[in-house]
């Protein structure tokens, strides 16, 4: 990231945008904290860390359903609990999305 | 790389689109290729702290009697206790101390493979760090993944950690001799396992007595 900022003649990094899949066990608050720590004493010191969640997407191998997961629970980590296919209630599905961790883009001042 | 410069202002976005987990996946693929070329079957043993990963590996080694044609990469934070226990069974052992990290990753495995004498090795066990969360997110390049849990962890471990069990080719429930004392319902745990992962064989074991070992050896297709 620092190399990219430098290559683009960026003098300061204003923000860092990450995208984290909701089926990873990464906690956005902890990631943001450590990214800020990591870039202390660099051109990215003090940059705002923005984290966007990547929604889970599954493909059910029983009924062919493709789409999001459903949860009856309201707490913020409910998506990491055990889920069934919302269409046929099977647990046999492939995860198509939700396990990624992207450094998407940075905003820099030239 | 796509650079979008905003007009008149000197603030702009630099698109990176860098997948931070992709490097681990590509290193895992390299490890797999290397193992395939050397005709080594590699098994990643994951599981909870104290579930019996080392005891299980020791028991399997004893039963298959392949001596030093088996290599073991033992992952642990700081100690060599597990490596020493396994070495006693005649396998080649390399200890990977992660220091602080709660899981092994493909890079650490690559480094271990670089340092090991692999001539004559036919089977490789990788004992992951005891943890049911992070190891599931870091493929190492192993051909099969076995996840161990034990009845002393209580009745809810599988339902609490579905994602690592989804990744498993074989699920082992160890210490079943203690089920009664722990008031754990074995058939309920088996139903949980089948619900999460219908394809992985669910094998009940007592690594210390040897119970269930033959089923593991069959499930992993280890030649004895």
Interface residues (C-beta under 8 A of the other chain):
Chain A: X1 X4 X5 X8 X10 X14 X23 X24 X25 X80 X81 X82 X91 X92 X99 X100 X101 X102 X103 X104 X105 X106 X107 X108 X109 X110
Chain B: X1 X3 X10 X11 X12 X13 X14 X15 X16 X17 X18 X19 X20 X21 X133 X134 X137 X159 X162 X163 X195 X196 X197 X198 X199
